[in-house]
Amino acid sequence: MASSSTNSVEYVESVVEYLSDQGWQTSYSTVDQGVHIIEGKQEADAGYELMNTMVIDESAPNIQKQHIKYLIKYSNKNGADKLSLTSSLKIPEEIVEIADSYNINMVDNDKILKLYGDGLNKKESGVTDPGGYLPTEVSWKMGITATIMGVLIGGFLAWATANLGISGISFVIGFAGGTYYLYKKEIPSSAIGSGLYICSLIMIITPITFYLPIVFGEGSQGGAEGAGAFIGGILGILIWGFIFLMFAIVSAAIGYFFNKRAAKKVNQN
């Protein structure tokens, strides 16, 4: 049985042989562990046609969106006309869909393995890093960031529903849902930005949900006390509504800054 490293070399060379049989003049280089770029050149009606094929072998930890990004950037630099992707791993459906959306051709790995690979076996690959950063590098950062923002979201939601009698369950839902949602973001700054957006939305509705129960509860009772509660509730919505709106705008602006920074950082990787 061939070793993993032998299988890795064999698969890349098998793809090179396959492309050569299609008429491409090829050369390849290794750009990361288990990730290779094959550059191809072929005569066309108007000079030459250029092609880049990314090959991901089984020594790679997994197949990620990061690989698609790198292939596109690499091809933009050398002016390749055609892009393609193949792997001895089983390519997740999500990656296939993304590649298709960028007109990246999927080279049939079954064909490579059967005709050129001498029986190399595929193994499963999971998409563990949707944002293009290795999970071992940022997972703990994402966990801490998402948890902190989840506490803020849960706290604001509990405050907003304090007079509805559901502040406890609101906190749990806000914390759990917010933490889970934000943990799936690409990088910590993206989680912070999105978390601040959510907090801004909750801030806007907080005066309404806090004071409406007073207006329609104590304020609906007759007498001077009821009238005072009604007027106090309306004034609370108006005054605190404006104050919370200002805070929401500031929070959203900071969130926009973090999201813009995150988008720039992701695009650079």
Order of alpha helices (4+ residues) and beta strands (2+ residues): alpha-beta-beta-beta-alpha-beta-alpha-beta-alpha-alpha-alpha-alpha-alpha
